[in-house]
Each structure stands twice: as structure tokens, then as C-alpha cells.
């Protein structure tokens, strides 16, 4: 199993180009099932989760081609299988995103229940309830969702809790349904907006996306598209925190600062000097120790849960006491046990973590438990005294493209070791 070896203490500086967003690419790849015409996609990140989604699509009959510039071409003209099997779905929960497109275009789908993961039970009841409201016959047996529909019809669907992929699945299903669908209490994440822009590029009729109520008018069929995926705001936020904890100065290019406003505000509160342009963000800590900042995770435009672990690491060596509240997932503090091993002073009380900043973390062998926890541990290791070994880094490769290469480009000292 591969590990990362990180020698802490290097101050990060320099420039990085942000990659395409995993959480925009995954629903858009699933959305390619909605059309029989060619879909060409740019800025697809090279990540394990993307490879898993492409394997799933190919298993259904989608033809997948990468050109010399790593642009992707998808051809879903001849789909002959409508099943997302457990062995693929268990490695990537986002496979549930093929359910809506398969039902909407083909009237049938058999998708393995994703099961839980390290951060929580991750149910998909909202997805199922929404599709049933659109006329789908859905039963769950032997760990699979078995779904069929003569023709989905529009419906008014209100989510009791904001769900990103729930909103995306229903939005995709509604593009080819008969009539109008209104999604209430919809997710407003930039990745939801990017999916809607892609679908409208295919000829869908989606309006009001980015608000908490989205309207979709069904059409008979969709065309092809040339589309460039949104840049990854969570990758960008992760590198900004890495620069902040090492008191460095970096500039990120190809990122829209409006998509991580809540994160930027917290970094400014922590003492960072932040400058932004249309497609870039710069951070300068001026060599200063960060100040503690309270965090409460919320649906967008609130503070993103995918940045919570990173800020726990930052707060571990900040000046003061921080209260971090995780309101989205029930078990998203697993990185804290590992930060304790590095000397962090953190008390967990249910969904609240109280973090008392200490002078310096100490390197220790630690274990990644999930994607963003891994990012938090890397950030902690960058500032720790000594050499940290992070095990099970397959978690990190799911969501960060060439992370040690990018961080070393900024002056970090990271090596990947097998064994
Ligand atoms: C998406 O997960 C992201 N994944 C997650 O990113 C992200 O943390 C999450 O949204 C929240 O922003 C992708 O986009 C592929 P939810 P998703 O449905 O859609 C409950 C990462 O690190 N819920 O918005 O699965 C759920 O348990 C990953 O890149 C139900 O109860 O999350 C949670 O408490 C981690 N029933 C809350 O809603 C449902 O049917 C929000 O979950 C669906 C969700």
C-alpha cells in the first residue's frame, strides 16, 4: 500500500494551476448517458474516481476516447447494459449518478446501493423518492436499486435536506421527462450549476439553477456538446490552507474566487492577505502564525464540509481556540484521531470539535481514512516538526491530481513510497 513521506517545515511559495473539479466531472460524465450524440469534455482531472466512472460507463457500452490533449470523447449511442454493479459502486458512491440518466433515457436501471463510507451512512433515499415522484417503479432487493419507467413525468420535488448528488440525479432525470419538474430546497453548489450548464449545452431546458429552486422542462432528446469542466474549488482551498499553515505565499491560477468565498473569508480571518482576479487567487501569510477561526459547515454558499478537515489542521497550530461544527455528515472527524497522534489539542463533543492551537505539531506515522481527511493530514504534516508518514493514500488519489508533484512545485518535501 502506497505511503507519502513528508518532511515538515518548508514554507510554500510559487504558483499552481488548479485542475478540473472531480465533483463537477462525475455528474457530467454520468450525464453523457442522456444523449446518443458525441460529448467532448475538456479539463477532466486525472483521478481514480474519474477512472472508475469511465470504467462503469464503458461496462454499459459507452465508447470512451482520450485525445492527445487528454480531452475526453464519449459516445453513448449504443448502450446495451443498464446495470451499475456493486464491485464498481462500492469503490465510488457517485456511481449512483447513473440512475437518473438511465431511467430518463432508457426507462430502466439496476444500480447497486452505494453503501456507507468512512464519513457516514450516505443514504440515497432522496434520490429514490424523487424518481418515484416522477413515475419510476423502484424496488430495493439484494443490495440493488431496481428501477423502471415507461416514461418519467415532471413533478414538484422538495428535498427535506439539501443533497448535492440528489439534486443532480433528479435534474438529469427531468431533462427527458414529460413536462415540468421543480426541485425545491435544491443544492446550490457550483458543481450543480456546472452540470446544469452542461445539460443546457446538450439542449436541456433548465432555469434558476444556483437558487434553492430549479425548474426543468423536459425535451424529447438531447444533442452533442463540447464542454469544459469547472475548476476544483476544494483542490484550490486545500492548497490555500497548505500555504497558510506554512506561513507562505502562493498564487492559484484558473480558479473562480466566487466559488470559494466562504473559504476565502475564513482565511482572511486567520490573518491571510488575499488578492483575487477573475480567474486567480493569491494568498500571503507574510510569515505570520495563523489565527484560530471558528467553522460551521453548511450547504453552499455556506462553508463547505469538504474543507473542514483542512481547517482542523490549520487551527491545530493557530493562535487561540477554535470551534469546528460539522453539520453535514455524522462521522467526519476521523482525521482528528490522527491529528492527536501529531500532538494536536482537540476535544470532540458530538458534532463539535474544540481546537486549542499549539506551537508546533510533531511528525508521526498516521493513516488516511477518507479523501478530505487525507488532505488534512498532509496539511498538518507540512507544518509538523520532522518526517510524517501517511499510510493508505489511495484515499487521496481519488480526489487530488498529482498532489505530491504540485506541493513539491511549491517547495514542499514529499515523496511517495510503496510497501
Ligand atoms: C456530495 O456528496 C459530494 N460528492 C461530497 O464530496 C460532499 O461532501 C457532499 O456533496 C456535500 O457537499 C460528490 O459530489 C460526488 P449530499 P453527496 O447528498 O451528494 C444526506 C468529496 O470529498 N442525504 O449533499 O453524497 C447525507 O447523509 C465528497 O469530494 C440523505 O439523507 O452528499 C448528508 O447528511 C465527500 N439522503 C446530507 O444529506 C439522501 O438521499 C448531504 O449529503 C442523500 C443525502
Boltz pocket constraint, residues with backbone or C-beta under 6 A from the ligand:
constraints:
  - pocket:
      binder: B
      contacts: [[A, 22], [A, 23], [A, 26], [A, 94], [A, 120], [A, 121], [A, 122], [A, 123], [A, 124], [A, 125], [A, 126], [A, 127], [A, 128], [A, 161], [A, 162], [A, 163], [A, 164], [A, 165], [A, 166], [A, 305], [A, 306], [A, 327], [A, 328], [A, 329], [A, 330], [A, 371], [A, 372], [A, 399]]
      max_distance: 6.0
